[in-house]
Amino acid sequence: MNKLNINGINAVISFDADINLFRGEFVGLNGYADFYAADVAGLKKEGEISLKVFLEACEADKVNPYKSYSGKLITRITPDLHALAAETAKAQGMSLNALIERALQHEIAA
């Protein structure tokens, strides 16, 4: 995966061919913080600066810097896939929610 952890916060890394730089964007924050650099060392340095500025701004504005998640996930899938998932869950003696959670954990851990 194209992730980089900076001071406990994950950032997704991509390459911007227009400017020939790597771009990092923090995820899980209650706002937008990104950074650019030509190499990994530069990304870490610029990411630390960007994160520090973001957190300081949140503190000054008395805003929670982190997104909160309810644990509810609404998604749309085909009726055929829905039926197969429900049948699979039933056959394995679990709820559809438990099956989906297990599948997500498997994909995220991969």
N, C-alpha and C positions, 0 to 999 in steps of 0.2 A: 504494500500500500504506500501511497505517497503521503505519509504523515510524518510530522516532526513534533516531538513534545518539547515545549519550551516552558520551563518553570511550572510544570504540572498541567499545562494547557496544551491540547492538541491543535495543530495547524495542518491544513491540507496544502500540499505543495504541488504546483504545476509549473510549466515552462511557458513563458510568454515570448513567442518567436518574433513578435513585432519589435520588442525592445531587447531581445537576446538576454533575458534575465529570468531567474527563477522567482516565482511569486508564492508567498505564503499567506494563508488566510486563516485566522483563528476561528475555531468552531466552538460552540457551547457558550459563547459570550452574548450578552444582552446588548449587542451593538456590533459595529463593524471595525475590525482592526486587521490591516494587512501590511505586508512588508516585501521588499525586493532585494535580491542580491545575485551575484554571479556564481557563488559556490555555497557549499553547505556551511562552512565556517561563517561566511557573511550572513547567511540566512539566520543562523543562531543569534548572531550579534544584533542584526536588525530586528529580529523577532523579539528579543529581550527588550529593546528600546521601545518598539511599538506597543508591546504588552504593558510595559511600565507606564507609558503615557496614557493608554486607555484606562488602566486601573486608577491612576491618579485623577483623571477626569471624572470617573465614576464616583470616586470618594468625594471630590469637591462638590459634585452635584447631588450627593447623597442618593445614588442610584445603585441598585444591586448589579454588579458586573456580569453575573452568570444567568443564563437562561434557566428557567424552571420548566420541567416537563411533567405532565399529568400522569403519564403512564398509559394514556389512551392513544391508540393509533388507528386511524380510519384509513382504509385502503380500498382500492377497487381492483378486482381481478375478474377474469372471465367466469361465467357460471360453471363451465366444465371444470376449471381448476378448483373452484369453490367446492363443488361436489366431491372431487377427488380428495381434497384436503379434509373435508368432513368425514369421508369414508375411512381415510387413513387414520385420523385421530380416533375414531370409534374403534377401529380394529386394534389400535395400540392401547386402548383403555384410557385415553386422555381426552381432555377438552380440545376444541379447535384452537382456543387461545394458547394452551400449553404447547400444542404442536407448532404453532407459528412462532412462539417465543423460542422454542428449541431450534427451529430452523434459522431464525435470526441470530441466535448465539453461535451457531455453527458457522454461518457466513461471516460474522464479525470477527470470530477467532481465527478464521482462515488467513 
